[in-house]
Amino acid sequence: MRIIRKAELADILGISIQTIWRMTKRGELPPKRQISKGCVGWLEDDIIKFLKSRPIADGDLDSKRENSEAKPSYSSNTD
């Protein structure tokens, strides 16, 4: 099991750290884990499951956003 920190997660997902923050706030990412007092990260297995749950993109993504279904939501519980 491996912990992925915020900067690496942003790199893996191809998004900014600000977008990581927004997605976390909206409950769109798996819950982060407290590593130490000022340090959090995500379990690699949770991120892999998250990526596999995402729809396969094909064609025009902008038109798909307008007609998209609800995305899976993850609990913000930090157990």
mmCIF file as gemmi writes it, N, C-alpha and C atoms, coordinates in Angstrom:
data_model
loop_
_atom_site.group_PDB
_atom_site.id
_atom_site.type_symbol
_atom_site.label_atom_id
_atom_site.label_alt_id
_atom_site.label_comp_id
_atom_site.label_asym_id
_atom_site.label_entity_id
_atom_site.label_seq_id
_atom_site.pdbx_PDB_ins_code
_atom_site.Cartn_x
_atom_site.Cartn_y
_atom_site.Cartn_z
_atom_site.occupancy
_atom_site.B_iso_or_equiv
_atom_site.pdbx_formal_charge
_atom_site.auth_seq_id
_atom_site.auth_asym_id
_atom_site.pdbx_PDB_model_num
ATOM 1 N N . MET Axp A 1 ? 0.855 -1.164 0 1 0 ? 1 A 1
ATOM 2 C CA . MET Axp A 1 ? 0 0 0 1 0 ? 1 A 1
ATOM 3 C C . MET Axp A 1 ? 0.906 1.234 0 1 0 ? 1 A 1
ATOM 4 N N . ARG Axp A 2 ? 0.508 2.221 -0.78 1 0 ? 2 A 1
ATOM 5 C CA . ARG Axp A 2 ? 1.306 3.427 -0.937 1 0 ? 2 A 1
ATOM 6 C C . ARG Axp A 2 ? 0.421 4.652 -0.735 1 0 ? 2 A 1
ATOM 7 N N . ILE Axp A 3 ? 0.989 5.707 -0.168 1 0 ? 3 A 1
ATOM 8 C CA . ILE Axp A 3 ? 0.28 6.963 0.026 1 0 ? 3 A 1
ATOM 9 C C . ILE Axp A 3 ? 0.679 7.927 -1.088 1 0 ? 3 A 1
ATOM 10 N N . ILE Axp A 4 ? -0.31 8.571 -1.672 1 0 ? 4 A 1
ATOM 11 C CA . ILE Axp A 4 ? -0.068 9.559 -2.725 1 0 ? 4 A 1
ATOM 12 C C . ILE Axp A 4 ? -0.351 10.938 -2.142 1 0 ? 4 A 1
ATOM 13 N N . ARG Axp A 5 ? 0.636 11.814 -2.203 1 0 ? 5 A 1
ATOM 14 C CA . ARG Axp A 5 ? 0.481 13.181 -1.7 1 0 ? 5 A 1
ATOM 15 C C . ARG Axp A 5 ? -0.19 14.05 -2.757 1 0 ? 5 A 1
ATOM 16 N N . LYS Axp A 6 ? -0.616 15.234 -2.339 1 0 ? 6 A 1
ATOM 17 C CA . LYS Axp A 6 ? -1.422 16.125 -3.176 1 0 ? 6 A 1
ATOM 18 C C . LYS Axp A 6 ? -0.757 16.474 -4.508 1 0 ? 6 A 1
ATOM 19 N N . ALA Axp A 7 ? 0.516 16.843 -4.511 1 0 ? 7 A 1
ATOM 20 C CA . ALA Axp A 7 ? 1.203 17.223 -5.756 1 0 ? 7 A 1
ATOM 21 C C . ALA Axp A 7 ? 1.276 16.046 -6.728 1 0 ? 7 A 1
ATOM 22 N N . GLU Axp A 8 ? 1.557 14.86 -6.205 1 0 ? 8 A 1
ATOM 23 C CA . GLU Axp A 8 ? 1.608 13.676 -7.067 1 0 ? 8 A 1
ATOM 24 C C . GLU Axp A 8 ? 0.223 13.335 -7.604 1 0 ? 8 A 1
ATOM 25 N N . LEU Axp A 9 ? -0.8 13.475 -6.767 1 0 ? 9 A 1
ATOM 26 C CA . LEU Axp A 9 ? -2.165 13.204 -7.215 1 0 ? 9 A 1
ATOM 27 C C . LEU Axp A 9 ? -2.555 14.15 -8.343 1 0 ? 9 A 1
ATOM 28 N N . ALA Axp A 10 ? -2.209 15.423 -8.193 1 0 ? 10 A 1
ATOM 29 C CA . ALA Axp A 10 ? -2.491 16.394 -9.254 1 0 ? 10 A 1
ATOM 30 C C . ALA Axp A 10 ? -1.79 15.982 -10.544 1 0 ? 10 A 1
ATOM 31 N N . ASP Axp A 11 ? -0.55 15.516 -10.439 1 0 ? 11 A 1
ATOM 32 C CA . ASP Axp A 11 ? 0.198 15.065 -11.613 1 0 ? 11 A 1
ATOM 33 C C . ASP Axp A 11 ? -0.446 13.825 -12.234 1 0 ? 11 A 1
ATOM 34 N N . ILE Axp A 12 ? -0.835 12.869 -11.41 1 0 ? 12 A 1
ATOM 35 C CA . ILE Axp A 12 ? -1.469 11.64 -11.902 1 0 ? 12 A 1
ATOM 36 C C . ILE Axp A 12 ? -2.761 11.957 -12.652 1 0 ? 12 A 1
ATOM 37 N N . LEU Axp A 13 ? -3.576 12.841 -12.071 1 0 ? 13 A 1
ATOM 38 C CA . LEU Axp A 13 ? -4.876 13.169 -12.662 1 0 ? 13 A 1
ATOM 39 C C . LEU Axp A 13 ? -4.774 14.215 -13.763 1 0 ? 13 A 1
ATOM 40 N N . GLY Axp A 14 ? -3.632 14.889 -13.862 1 0 ? 14 A 1
ATOM 41 C CA . GLY Axp A 14 ? -3.455 15.91 -14.882 1 0 ? 14 A 1
ATOM 42 C C . GLY Axp A 14 ? -4.253 17.167 -14.598 1 0 ? 14 A 1
ATOM 43 N N . ILE Axp A 15 ? -4.397 17.49 -13.307 1 0 ? 15 A 1
ATOM 44 C CA . ILE Axp A 15 ? -5.155 18.672 -12.895 1 0 ? 15 A 1
ATOM 45 C C . ILE Axp A 15 ? -4.32 19.475 -11.898 1 0 ? 15 A 1
ATOM 46 N N . SER Axp A 16 ? -4.776 20.668 -11.579 1 0 ? 16 A 1
ATOM 47 C CA . SER Axp A 16 ? -4.039 21.52 -10.645 1 0 ? 16 A 1
ATOM 48 C C . SER Axp A 16 ? -4.335 21.127 -9.201 1 0 ? 16 A 1
ATOM 49 N N . ILE Axp A 17 ? -3.475 21.606 -8.301 1 0 ? 17 A 1
ATOM 50 C CA . ILE Axp A 17 ? -3.711 21.382 -6.875 1 0 ? 17 A 1
ATOM 51 C C . ILE Axp A 17 ? -4.996 22.088 -6.448 1 0 ? 17 A 1
ATOM 52 N N . GLN Axp A 18 ? -5.289 23.241 -7.035 1 0 ? 18 A 1
ATOM 53 C CA . GLN Axp A 18 ? -6.535 23.952 -6.745 1 0 ? 18 A 1
ATOM 54 C C . GLN Axp A 18 ? -7.746 23.092 -7.118 1 0 ? 18 A 1
ATOM 55 N N . THR Axp A 19 ? -7.66 22.389 -8.24 1 0 ? 19 A 1
ATOM 56 C CA . THR Axp A 19 ? -8.759 21.506 -8.652 1 0 ? 19 A 1
ATOM 57 C C . THR Axp A 19 ? -8.881 20.322 -7.694 1 0 ? 19 A 1
ATOM 58 N N . ILE Axp A 20 ? -7.762 19.82 -7.194 1 0 ? 20 A 1
ATOM 59 C CA . ILE Axp A 20 ? -7.799 18.763 -6.163 1 0 ? 20 A 1
ATOM 60 C C . ILE Axp A 20 ? -8.6 19.277 -4.963 1 0 ? 20 A 1
ATOM 61 N N . TRP Axp A 21 ? -8.304 20.5 -4.529 1 0 ? 21 A 1
ATOM 62 C CA . TRP Axp A 21 ? -9.009 21.096 -3.394 1 0 ? 21 A 1
ATOM 63 C C . TRP Axp A 21 ? -10.508 21.194 -3.675 1 0 ? 21 A 1
ATOM 64 N N . ARG Axp A 22 ? -10.867 21.7 -4.88 1 0 ? 22 A 1
ATOM 65 C CA . ARG Axp A 22 ? -12.29 21.839 -5.22 1 0 ? 22 A 1
ATOM 66 C C . ARG Axp A 22 ? -12.986 20.487 -5.287 1 0 ? 22 A 1
ATOM 67 N N . MET Axp A 23 ? -12.349 19.499 -5.901 1 0 ? 23 A 1
ATOM 68 C CA . MET Axp A 23 ? -12.955 18.168 -6.01 1 0 ? 23 A 1
ATOM 69 C C . MET Axp A 23 ? -13.118 17.527 -4.639 1 0 ? 23 A 1
ATOM 70 N N . THR Axp A 24 ? -12.149 17.742 -3.755 1 0 ? 24 A 1
ATOM 71 C CA . THR Axp A 24 ? -12.238 17.212 -2.393 1 0 ? 24 A 1
ATOM 72 C C . THR Axp A 24 ? -13.399 17.867 -1.649 1 0 ? 24 A 1
ATOM 73 N N . LYS Axp A 25 ? -13.512 19.175 -1.78 1 0 ? 25 A 1
ATOM 74 C CA . LYS Axp A 25 ? -14.584 19.916 -1.117 1 0 ? 25 A 1
ATOM 75 C C . LYS Axp A 25 ? -15.96 19.441 -1.587 1 0 ? 25 A 1
ATOM 76 N N . ARG Axp A 26 ? -16.077 19.102 -2.89 1 0 ? 26 A 1
ATOM 77 C CA . ARG Axp A 26 ? -17.359 18.634 -3.441 1 0 ? 26 A 1
ATOM 78 C C . ARG Axp A 26 ? -17.594 17.137 -3.208 1 0 ? 26 A 1
ATOM 79 N N . GLY Axp A 27 ? -16.627 16.45 -2.616 1 0 ? 27 A 1
ATOM 80 C CA . GLY Axp A 27 ? -16.779 15.015 -2.35 1 0 ? 27 A 1
ATOM 81 C C . GLY Axp A 27 ? -16.594 14.153 -3.583 1 0 ? 27 A 1
ATOM 82 N N . GLU Axp A 28 ? -15.867 14.635 -4.573 1 0 ? 28 A 1
ATOM 83 C CA . GLU Axp A 28 ? -15.683 13.907 -5.83 1 0 ? 28 A 1
ATOM 84 C C . GLU Axp A 28 ? -14.461 12.998 -5.821 1 0 ? 28 A 1
ATOM 85 N N . LEU Axp A 29 ? -13.604 13.128 -4.832 1 0 ? 29 A 1
ATOM 86 C CA . LEU Axp A 29 ? -12.417 12.277 -4.718 1 0 ? 29 A 1
ATOM 87 C C . LEU Axp A 29 ? -12.574 11.344 -3.53 1 0 ? 29 A 1
ATOM 88 N N . PRO Axp A 30 ? -11.859 10.242 -3.536 1 0 ? 30 A 1
ATOM 89 C CA . PRO Axp A 30 ? -11.874 9.383 -2.347 1 0 ? 30 A 1
ATOM 90 C C . PRO Axp A 30 ? -11.393 10.186 -1.135 1 0 ? 30 A 1
ATOM 91 N N . PRO Axp A 31 ? -11.742 9.753 0.057 1 0 ? 31 A 1
ATOM 92 C CA . PRO Axp A 31 ? -11.322 10.494 1.249 1 0 ? 31 A 1
ATOM 93 C C . PRO Axp A 31 ? -9.805 10.489 1.411 1 0 ? 31 A 1
ATOM 94 N N . LYS Axp A 32 ? -9.274 11.623 1.85 1 0 ? 32 A 1
ATOM 95 C CA . LYS Axp A 32 ? -7.848 11.687 2.13 1 0 ? 32 A 1
ATOM 96 C C . LYS Axp A 32 ? -7.591 11.12 3.517 1 0 ? 32 A 1
ATOM 97 N N . ARG Axp A 33 ? -6.371 10.684 3.74 1 0 ? 33 A 1
ATOM 98 C CA . ARG Axp A 33 ? -5.978 10.076 5.019 1 0 ? 33 A 1
ATOM 99 C C . ARG Axp A 33 ? -4.995 10.986 5.74 1 0 ? 33 A 1
ATOM 100 N N . GLN Axp A 34 ? -5.176 11.116 7.041 1 0 ? 34 A 1
ATOM 101 C CA . GLN Axp A 34 ? -4.268 11.9 7.863 1 0 ? 34 A 1
ATOM 102 C C . GLN Axp A 34 ? -3.004 11.078 8.09 1 0 ? 34 A 1
ATOM 103 N N . ILE Axp A 35 ? -1.86 11.582 7.643 1 0 ? 35 A 1
ATOM 104 C CA . ILE Axp A 35 ? -0.588 10.883 7.817 1 0 ? 35 A 1
ATOM 105 C C . ILE Axp A 35 ? 0.089 11.365 9.098 1 0 ? 35 A 1
ATOM 106 N N . SER Axp A 36 ? 0.097 12.673 9.286 1 0 ? 36 A 1
ATOM 107 C CA . SER Axp A 36 ? 0.592 13.292 10.512 1 0 ? 36 A 1
ATOM 108 C C . SER Axp A 36 ? -0.2 14.582 10.713 1 0 ? 36 A 1
ATOM 109 N N . LYS Axp A 37 ? 0.169 15.374 11.711 1 0 ? 37 A 1
ATOM 110 C CA . LYS Axp A 37 ? -0.606 16.565 12.043 1 0 ? 37 A 1
ATOM 111 C C . LYS Axp A 37 ? -0.827 17.486 10.839 1 0 ? 37 A 1
ATOM 112 N N . GLY Axp A 38 ? 0.184 17.734 10.053 1 0 ? 38 A 1
ATOM 113 C CA . GLY Axp A 38 ? 0.043 18.646 8.92 1 0 ? 38 A 1
ATOM 114 C C . GLY Axp A 38 ? 0.199 17.979 7.572 1 0 ? 38 A 1
ATOM 115 N N . CYS Axp A 39 ? -0.033 16.689 7.505 1 0 ? 39 A 1
ATOM 116 C CA . CYS Axp A 39 ? 0.24 15.948 6.277 1 0 ? 39 A 1
ATOM 117 C C . CYS Axp A 39 ? -0.908 14.977 5.973 1 0 ? 39 A 1
ATOM 118 N N . VAL Axp A 40 ? -1.441 15.079 4.75 1 0 ? 40 A 1
ATOM 119 C CA . VAL Axp A 40 ? -2.485 14.151 4.314 1 0 ? 40 A 1
ATOM 120 C C . VAL Axp A 40 ? -2.088 13.538 2.979 1 0 ? 40 A 1
ATOM 121 N N . GLY Axp A 41 ? -2.748 12.449 2.641 1 0 ? 41 A 1
ATOM 122 C CA . GLY Axp A 41 ? -2.514 11.792 1.364 1 0 ? 41 A 1
ATOM 123 C C . GLY Axp A 41 ? -3.66 10.849 1.06 1 0 ? 41 A 1
ATOM 124 N N . TRP Axp A 42 ? -3.616 10.252 -0.111 1 0 ? 42 A 1
ATOM 125 C CA . TRP Axp A 42 ? -4.647 9.324 -0.553 1 0 ? 42 A 1
ATOM 126 C C . TRP Axp A 42 ? -4.025 7.953 -0.744 1 0 ? 42 A 1
ATOM 127 N N . LEU Axp A 43 ? -4.795 6.919 -0.431 1 0 ? 43 A 1
ATOM 128 C CA . LEU Axp A 43 ? -4.314 5.562 -0.67 1 0 ? 43 A 1
ATOM 129 C C . LEU Axp A 43 ? -4.29 5.306 -2.176 1 0 ? 43 A 1
ATOM 130 N N . GLU Axp A 44 ? -3.201 4.753 -2.642 1 0 ? 44 A 1
ATOM 131 C CA . GLU Axp A 44 ? -3.051 4.472 -4.072 1 0 ? 44 A 1
ATOM 132 C C . GLU Axp A 44 ? -4.197 3.597 -4.578 1 0 ? 44 A 1
ATOM 133 N N . ASP Axp A 45 ? -4.587 2.599 -3.805 1 0 ? 45 A 1
ATOM 134 C CA . ASP Axp A 45 ? -5.684 1.712 -4.216 1 0 ? 45 A 1
ATOM 135 C C . ASP Axp A 45 ? -6.995 2.484 -4.401 1 0 ? 45 A 1
ATOM 136 N N . ASP Axp A 46 ? -7.256 3.468 -3.509 1 0 ? 46 A 1
ATOM 137 C CA . ASP Axp A 46 ? -8.468 4.284 -3.637 1 0 ? 46 A 1
ATOM 138 C C . ASP Axp A 46 ? -8.433 5.116 -4.918 1 0 ? 46 A 1
ATOM 139 N N . ILE Axp A 47 ? -7.261 5.636 -5.262 1 0 ? 47 A 1
ATOM 140 C CA . ILE Axp A 47 ? -7.128 6.447 -6.476 1 0 ? 47 A 1
ATOM 141 C C . ILE Axp A 47 ? -7.295 5.576 -7.715 1 0 ? 47 A 1
ATOM 142 N N . ILE Axp A 48 ? -6.746 4.368 -7.683 1 0 ? 48 A 1
ATOM 143 C CA . ILE Axp A 48 ? -6.908 3.448 -8.812 1 0 ? 48 A 1
ATOM 144 C C . ILE Axp A 48 ? -8.384 3.118 -9.012 1 0 ? 48 A 1
ATOM 145 N N . LYS Axp A 49 ? -9.098 2.828 -7.927 1 0 ? 49 A 1
ATOM 146 C CA . LYS Axp A 49 ? -10.539 2.549 -8.021 1 0 ? 49 A 1
ATOM 147 C C . LYS Axp A 49 ? -11.29 3.765 -8.555 1 0 ? 49 A 1
ATOM 148 N N . PHE Axp A 50 ? -10.923 4.954 -8.079 1 0 ? 50 A 1
ATOM 149 C CA . PHE Axp A 50 ? -11.548 6.186 -8.553 1 0 ? 50 A 1
ATOM 150 C C . PHE Axp A 50 ? -11.361 6.329 -10.058 1 0 ? 50 A 1
ATOM 151 N N . LEU Axp A 51 ? -10.133 6.135 -10.536 1 0 ? 51 A 1
ATOM 152 C CA . LEU Axp A 51 ? -9.868 6.279 -11.972 1 0 ? 51 A 1
ATOM 153 C C . LEU Axp A 51 ? -10.627 5.243 -12.796 1 0 ? 51 A 1
ATOM 154 N N . LYS Axp A 52 ? -10.715 4.026 -12.296 1 0 ? 52 A 1
ATOM 155 C CA . LYS Axp A 52 ? -11.443 2.984 -13.017 1 0 ? 52 A 1
ATOM 156 C C . LYS Axp A 52 ? -12.946 3.253 -13.042 1 0 ? 52 A 1
ATOM 157 N N . SER Axp A 53 ? -13.446 4.01 -12.071 1 0 ? 53 A 1
ATOM 158 C CA . SER Axp A 53 ? -14.877 4.316 -12.022 1 0 ? 53 A 1
ATOM 159 C C . SER Axp A 53 ? -15.268 5.453 -12.965 1 0 ? 53 A 1
ATOM 160 N N . ARG Axp A 54 ? -14.287 6.187 -13.464 1 0 ? 54 A 1
ATOM 161 C CA . ARG Axp A 54 ? -14.557 7.318 -14.343 1 0 ? 54 A 1
ATOM 162 C C . ARG Axp A 54 ? -14.953 6.817 -15.727 1 0 ? 54 A 1
ATOM 163 N N . PRO Axp A 55 ? -15.872 7.514 -16.386 1 0 ? 55 A 1
ATOM 164 C CA . PRO Axp A 55 ? -16.279 7.074 -17.728 1 0 ? 55 A 1
ATOM 165 C C . PRO Axp A 55 ? -15.142 7.234 -18.734 1 0 ? 55 A 1
ATOM 166 N N . ILE Axp A 56 ? -15.169 6.399 -19.732 1 0 ? 56 A 1
ATOM 167 C CA . ILE Axp A 56 ? -14.203 6.496 -20.82 1 0 ? 56 A 1
ATOM 168 C C . ILE Axp A 56 ? -14.623 7.65 -21.704 1 0 ? 56 A 1
ATOM 169 N N . ALA Axp A 57 ? -13.683 8.556 -21.958 1 0 ? 57 A 1
ATOM 170 C CA . ALA Axp A 57 ? -13.982 9.743 -22.763 1 0 ? 57 A 1
ATOM 171 C C . ALA Axp A 57 ? -13.834 9.416 -24.245 1 0 ? 57 A 1
ATOM 172 N N . ASP Axp A 58 ? -14.822 9.846 -25.002 1 0 ? 58 A 1
ATOM 173 C CA . ASP Axp A 58 ? -14.719 9.728 -26.445 1 0 ? 58 A 1
ATOM 174 C C . ASP Axp A 58 ? -15.484 10.893 -27.065 1 0 ? 58 A 1
ATOM 175 N N . GLY Axp A 59 ? -14.95 11.448 -28.104 1 0 ? 59 A 1
ATOM 176 C CA . GLY Axp A 59 ? -15.653 12.533 -28.782 1 0 ? 59 A 1
ATOM 177 C C . GLY Axp A 59 ? -15.546 13.857 -28.058 1 0 ? 59 A 1
ATOM 178 N N . ASP Axp A 60 ? -16.566 14.659 -28.202 1 0 ? 60 A 1
ATOM 179 C CA . ASP Axp A 60 ? -16.598 16.023 -27.696 1 0 ? 60 A 1
ATOM 180 C C . ASP Axp A 60 ? -16.957 16.035 -26.206 1 0 ? 60 A 1
ATOM 181 N N . LEU Axp A 61 ? -15.988 16.349 -25.355 1 0 ? 61 A 1
ATOM 182 C CA . LEU Axp A 61 ? -16.222 16.339 -23.914 1 0 ? 61 A 1
ATOM 183 C C . LEU Axp A 61 ? -17.138 17.463 -23.47 1 0 ? 61 A 1
ATOM 184 N N . ASP Axp A 62 ? -17.115 18.614 -24.154 1 0 ? 62 A 1
ATOM 185 C CA . ASP Axp A 62 ? -17.961 19.73 -23.744 1 0 ? 62 A 1
ATOM 186 C C . ASP Axp A 62 ? -19.44 19.385 -23.852 1 0 ? 62 A 1
ATOM 187 N N . SER Axp A 63 ? -19.834 18.698 -24.91 1 0 ? 63 A 1
ATOM 188 C CA . SER Axp A 63 ? -21.246 18.339 -25.036 1 0 ? 63 A 1
ATOM 189 C C . SER Axp A 63 ? -21.627 17.266 -24.026 1 0 ? 63 A 1
ATOM 190 N N . LYS Axp A 64 ? -20.673 16.408 -23.655 1 0 ? 64 A 1
ATOM 191 C CA . LYS Axp A 64 ? -20.956 15.382 -22.656 1 0 ? 64 A 1
ATOM 192 C C . LYS Axp A 64 ? -21.159 16.009 -21.285 1 0 ? 64 A 1
ATOM 193 N N . ARG Axp A 65 ? -20.434 17.098 -20.976 1 0 ? 65 A 1
ATOM 194 C CA . ARG Axp A 65 ? -20.607 17.771 -19.69 1 0 ? 65 A 1
ATOM 195 C C . ARG Axp A 65 ? -22.025 18.29 -19.53 1 0 ? 65 A 1
ATOM 196 N N . GLU Axp A 66 ? -22.588 18.81 -20.601 1 0 ? 66 A 1
ATOM 197 C CA . GLU Axp A 66 ? -23.938 19.354 -20.545 1 0 ? 66 A 1
ATOM 198 C C . GLU Axp A 66 ? -24.968 18.266 -20.267 1 0 ? 66 A 1
ATOM 199 N N . ASN Axp A 67 ? -24.706 17.05 -20.721 1 0 ? 67 A 1
ATOM 200 C CA . ASN Axp A 67 ? -25.666 15.954 -20.582 1 0 ? 67 A 1
ATOM 201 C C . ASN Axp A 67 ? -25.181 14.878 -19.618 1 0 ? 67 A 1
ATOM 202 N N . SER Axp A 68 ? -24.205 15.205 -18.762 1 0 ? 68 A 1
ATOM 203 C CA . SER Axp A 68 ? -23.61 14.169 -17.918 1 0 ? 68 A 1
ATOM 204 C C . SER Axp A 68 ? -24.558 13.727 -16.813 1 0 ? 68 A 1
ATOM 205 N N . GLU Axp A 69 ? -24.357 12.475 -16.405 1 0 ? 69 A 1
ATOM 206 C CA . GLU Axp A 69 ? -25.104 11.928 -15.281 1 0 ? 69 A 1
ATOM 207 C C . GLU Axp A 69 ? -24.362 12.288 -14.008 1 0 ? 69 A 1
ATOM 208 N N . ALA Axp A 70 ? -24.986 12.072 -12.865 1 0 ? 70 A 1
ATOM 209 C CA . ALA Axp A 70 ? -24.347 12.364 -11.587 1 0 ? 70 A 1
ATOM 210 C C . ALA Axp A 70 ? -23.099 11.506 -11.43 1 0 ? 70 A 1
ATOM 211 N N . LYS Axp A 71 ? -22.046 12.123 -10.956 1 0 ? 71 A 1
ATOM 212 C CA . LYS Axp A 71 ? -20.786 11.417 -10.742 1 0 ? 71 A 1
ATOM 213 C C . LYS Axp A 71 ? -20.797 10.796 -9.354 1 0 ? 71 A 1
ATOM 214 N N . PRO Axp A 72 ? -20.044 9.702 -9.176 1 0 ? 72 A 1
ATOM 215 C CA . PRO Axp A 72 ? -20.021 9.078 -7.856 1 0 ? 72 A 1
ATOM 216 C C . PRO Axp A 72 ? -19.47 10.047 -6.822 1 0 ? 72 A 1
ATOM 217 N N . SER Axp A 73 ? -20.04 10.032 -5.638 1 0 ? 73 A 1
ATOM 218 C CA . SER Axp A 73 ? -19.597 10.908 -4.571 1 0 ? 73 A 1
ATOM 219 C C . SER Axp A 73 ? -18.94 10.046 -3.498 1 0 ? 73 A 1
ATOM 220 N N . TYR Axp A 74 ? -17.877 10.57 -2.923 1 0 ? 74 A 1
ATOM 221 C CA . TYR Axp A 74 ? -17.171 9.848 -1.879 1 0 ? 74 A 1
ATOM 222 C C . TYR Axp A 74 ? -17.361 10.581 -0.564 1 0 ? 74 A 1
ATOM 223 N N . SER Axp A 75 ? -17.461 9.836 0.492 1 0 ? 75 A 1
ATOM 224 C CA . SER Axp A 75 ? -17.623 10.416 1.818 1 0 ? 75 A 1
ATOM 225 C C . SER Axp A 75 ? -16.385 11.218 2.187 1 0 ? 75 A 1
ATOM 226 N N . SER Axp A 76 ? -16.561 12.297 2.903 1 0 ? 76 A 1
ATOM 227 C CA . SER Axp A 76 ? -15.426 13.083 3.362 1 0 ? 76 A 1
ATOM 228 C C . SER Axp A 76 ? -14.941 12.602 4.725 1 0 ? 76 A 1
ATOM 229 N N . ASN Axp A 77 ? -15.395 11.447 5.145 1 0 ? 77 A 1
ATOM 230 C CA . ASN Axp A 77 ? -14.97 10.844 6.406 1 0 ? 77 A 1
ATOM 231 C C . ASN Axp A 77 ? -13.482 10.56 6.361 1 0 ? 77 A 1
ATOM 232 N N . THR Axp A 78 ? -12.744 10.957 7.375 1 0 ? 78 A 1
ATOM 233 C CA . THR Axp A 78 ? -11.286 10.771 7.397 1 0 ? 78 A 1
ATOM 234 C C . THR Axp A 78 ? -10.859 9.678 8.358 1 0 ? 78 A 1
ATOM 235 N N . ASP Axp A 79 ? -11.575 8.575 8.372 1 0 ? 79 A 1
ATOM 236 C CA . ASP Axp A 79 ? -11.247 7.447 9.274 1 0 ? 79 A 1
ATOM 237 C C . ASP Axp A 79 ? -9.81 7.035 9.089 1 0 ? 79 A 1
